[in-house]
Each structure stands twice: as structure tokens, then as C-alpha cells.
Amino acid sequence: MFNDHKKTVLLVIIFCFVVSYAFAQDAGKVINQVQKKYESLKGICAEFTQTFTWKLVDETQVVEGKICVKDGVKFDIDTKDQRIISDGKTIWTVNKVNKQVIVDYASNKTEDNPFLKKFLDKFVKNYSAKIIKEEGGESRQIHITLTSKTQDEFVRRVELWVNKKTNLISKIEQIDINGNSTLYQIKNIDTHVTLSSKDFKLDLPQGYELIDLR
């Protein structure tokens, strides 16, 4: 009887391990499909809501805006208070409140943009992925959790929701070492938009101060 109990426990452990491993494999497959989808897109525009929650003081900041991306490297993010434009080499940050434009190299400012080609690269390399669940309904979302493999990452956990039909990210949440959360909710995605390289260059608005950090 005792041996039978041990066998049952062992079988449960093995089953849990196999299921966990399968979910991890499936998660990697889904992320790979998402990467390929974004790499294939010539142009994409969408509306987004960014919600930042500061855990220490229990404060929340919500920003709404629109983003357009061309070829996975050029982008234009427009919100009420600022606009950020990049041609893939240079990035312009327009502060509408202070009437300033800050210019910098794009490589210094683009790694956290969920629409860019290289965004998922660091998570594939440095995080363990697992499917939490598949949500039904018309949207058919896949919820994936990515957990940092080491304590070196500032972002410790990422929650990713992927539309199963389109392989596009619909929601992504990043939780950092301090427990702060940044949530992006993405809607009204247009993958058939026509964009020109001229759309990702900035002419200095009249009356704005230019600050060049290059």
C-alpha cells in the first residue's frame, strides 16, 4: 500500500513536469510566431493605453496615444503631452508642455518599444516562458508568463497576451524589481496602413527649443 502511494506521488510529479515542459515548449513556439509576424509587417498603426503603477506610493498614471511603425525600426508615438519619432537611426522626443525637442541616437531609446523587431529578443534569451492559459471568445487570447532566469534583469516578470488568430500582441505587462508595473493595452490595430519614410522625420516645430544629445 505504501509503495503504491509512492508510485502515485511519483507519477503525479512526472505528469506535472511533462505538462510544465510542454507548456514551456508551446510558449516558445507562440513567441517565435509573434516575432515572425512582426518581422513580416511593413507597416502597422494602433491605439494604446499605457498604465504605470508605482507600488511604493500606490499611484497610477495612465497615458493614451497612437503608434505607427514601419519596417520594425521606424516609429511615431503620439500622446497628449509628447511625441516620439524615430527613423531607426535618430530619435526625436517632442515635449509639448515645455516646447522642447530632444535629439538622440535611436539605439539608446528603443529597446522597450513593444512594436519593434528586437523587443522580444531579450525575453527569448534571458527569460523562461510558460503558457498560463488560453482564453476563449472571439479574441482567443493566449496568456504567457515570462520570468527572468537570473536576478540581473531589472524587469523580473512579463505577462504577455497574444491574439491567437493574428499572432499580434494585444496586451503586455512588465513588473520590475521594485514591484512597479507598466501595462500596455493595444487596440484598433491596422496592419494594412501605407507609411512613408518621410513620416518618421521631424521638422523642428516653430517656437520649440532644440536639445541635441548626440
C-alpha positions as a printed Julia matrix, in Angstrom:
214×3 Matrix{Float64}:
   0.0    0.0     0.0
   2.8    2.37    0.94
   4.66   1.55   -2.27
   1.51   2.19   -4.29
   1.23   5.61   -2.66
   4.83   6.44   -3.54
   4.23   5.35   -7.12
   1.15   7.58   -7.33
   3.07  10.58   -6.0
   5.91   9.89   -8.43
   3.5    9.66  -11.36
   1.87  12.97  -10.36
   5.29  14.64  -10.17
   6.27  13.27  -13.57
   2.94  14.33  -15.05
   3.32  17.88  -13.69
   6.85  18.07  -15.06
   5.79  16.86  -18.5
   2.85  19.29  -18.64
   5.06  22.16  -17.48
   7.68  21.28  -20.09
   5.05  21.05  -22.83
   3.6   24.43  -21.87
   7.1   25.92  -21.96
   7.7   24.43  -25.42
   4.35  25.75  -26.65
   5.11  29.19  -25.19
   8.39  29.32  -27.08
   6.58  28.37  -30.27
   3.99  31.13  -29.79
   6.67  33.76  -29.11
   8.55  32.63  -32.21
   5.36  33.05  -34.27
   4.87  36.55  -32.82
   8.43  37.5   -33.74
   7.98  36.27  -37.3
   4.69  38.16  -37.57
   6.22  41.48  -36.54
   9.23  40.92  -38.78
   6.91  40.39  -41.76
   4.99  43.64  -41.25
   5.94  46.57  -43.45
   3.68  48.98  -41.58
   1.4   48.93  -38.56
  -0.6   51.51  -36.59
  -2.57  51.09  -33.38
  -4.05  52.89  -30.41
  -2.69  52.1   -26.96
  -3.19  52.76  -23.28
  -0.12  52.72  -21.04
  -0.78  52.3   -17.31
   2.13  52.7   -14.92
   1.58  51.66  -11.3
   4.11  52.83   -8.72
   3.87  50.24   -5.95
   5.67  52.17   -3.18
   3.17  55.03   -3.09
   0.26  53.15   -4.72
  -0.07  55.69   -7.55
  -1.19  55.04  -11.11
  -0.52  57.08  -14.23
  -2.48  56.46  -17.43
  -1.38  57.67  -20.87
  -3.3   57.14  -24.11
  -1.95  57.56  -27.6
  -1.32  56.22  -31.07
   1.71  54.46  -32.5
   2.78  53.75  -36.08
   5.75  51.58  -37.05
   7.43  50.99  -40.41
   9.77  48.09  -41.17
  10.05  47.25  -37.49
  12.53  50.07  -36.74
  10.92  53.39  -37.65
   8.18  54.6   -35.3
   5.99  57.53  -34.29
   4.37  57.59  -30.84
   1.94  60.43  -30.24
   0.31  61.22  -26.88
  -1.24  64.31  -25.32
   1.98  65.61  -23.76
   4.7   64.26  -26.04
   5.58  62.79  -29.39
   8.49  60.42  -30.05
   9.64  59.88  -33.62
  12.49  57.74  -34.95
  13.8   56.93  -38.41
  15.74  53.97  -37.0
  18.95  55.96  -36.54
  17.87  59.18  -34.83
  15.14  59.71  -32.25
  13.29  62.96  -31.59
  11.39  63.41  -28.31
   8.95  66.3   -28.5
   7.84  67.73  -25.15
   4.6   69.53  -25.97
   4.31  71.04  -22.48
   7.79  72.62  -22.28
   8.09  73.14  -26.04
  11.38  71.27  -26.3
  12.75  68.71  -28.75
  15.48  66.32  -27.54
  17.53  64.58  -30.24
  19.5   61.39  -29.55
  20.71  58.2   -31.19
  17.84  55.73  -31.64
  19.83  52.83  -30.19
  19.71  54.49  -26.77
  15.94  54.67  -26.56
  14.2   51.88  -28.46
  14.67  48.56  -26.67
  11.43  48.84  -24.65
   9.12  49.55  -27.6
   6.7   46.56  -27.88
   6.18  47.13  -31.61
   9.81  46.94  -32.69
  11.5   43.86  -34.15
  14.06  43.39  -31.38
  11.7   43.89  -28.44
  11.17  40.18  -27.76
  14.81  39.18  -28.34
  15.94  39.82  -24.77
  12.96  37.9   -23.36
  13.69  34.88  -25.55
  17.31  34.81  -24.39
  17.02  35.78  -20.72
  13.54  34.65  -19.63
  11.7   31.36  -19.15
   8.32  31.31  -20.88
   5.21  29.37  -19.94
   1.63  29.44  -21.15
  -0.75  30.27  -18.31
  -3.99  29.71  -20.16
  -5.82  30.17  -23.43
  -8.81  32.47  -23.2
 -11.82  31.79  -25.39
 -14.26  34.13  -27.07
 -13.81  36.0   -30.32
 -10.35  37.29  -29.45
  -8.91  33.86  -28.44
  -6.04  35.17  -26.37
  -3.0   33.19  -25.23
  -1.63  34.35  -21.87
   2.1   33.75  -21.46
   4.3   34.49  -18.44
   8.0   35.18  -18.92
  10.18  35.02  -15.81
  13.79  36.23  -15.68
  16.31  33.4   -15.41
  18.66  35.43  -13.19
  18.46  38.28  -10.7
  20.31  40.56  -13.12
  17.24  41.7   -15.04
  15.52  44.9   -13.92
  12.24  43.59  -15.33
  11.63  40.39  -13.4
   8.37  39.22  -14.98
   6.45  39.87  -18.17
   2.82  38.96  -18.79
   2.04  38.67  -22.48
  -1.34  38.31  -24.19
  -1.26  37.24  -27.84
  -4.16  37.12  -30.26
  -4.14  33.51  -31.45
  -5.63  34.37  -34.84
  -3.32  37.27  -35.77
  -0.2   36.46  -33.67
  -0.17  40.1   -32.57
   0.32  41.31  -29.01
  -2.89  42.73  -27.55
  -1.63  43.35  -24.02
   1.71  43.28  -22.24
   2.62  43.94  -18.63
   6.14  44.34  -17.23
   6.84  44.03  -13.49
  10.21  45.36  -12.35
  12.47  44.56   -9.41
  10.61  47.07   -7.2
   7.18  45.64   -7.97
   6.23  48.53  -10.25
   4.05  47.62  -13.22
   3.84  49.0   -16.75
   0.83  47.75  -18.7
   0.27  48.32  -22.43
  -3.19  47.63  -23.83
  -3.3   47.72  -27.62
  -6.4   48.1   -29.78
  -7.59  49.08  -33.28
  -4.53  47.52  -34.9
  -4.13  48.3   -38.61
  -1.58  46.17  -40.46
  -2.55  47.43  -43.93
  -1.61  51.07  -43.42
   0.67  52.73  -46.0
   3.58  54.58  -44.42
   6.4   56.58  -45.97
   9.91  57.09  -44.59
   9.1   60.82  -44.63
   6.53  60.16  -41.89
   9.38  59.35  -39.49
  11.39  62.55  -39.82
  10.77  65.6   -37.63
  10.91  69.21  -38.67
  11.51  71.37  -35.6
   8.17  72.98  -34.65
   8.19  76.75  -34.55
   8.96  78.14  -31.11
  10.48  74.9   -29.79
  13.95  74.63  -28.19
  16.3   72.01  -29.66
  18.48  69.93  -27.27
  20.95  67.69  -29.12
  22.42  64.83  -27.02
  24.36  63.13  -29.81
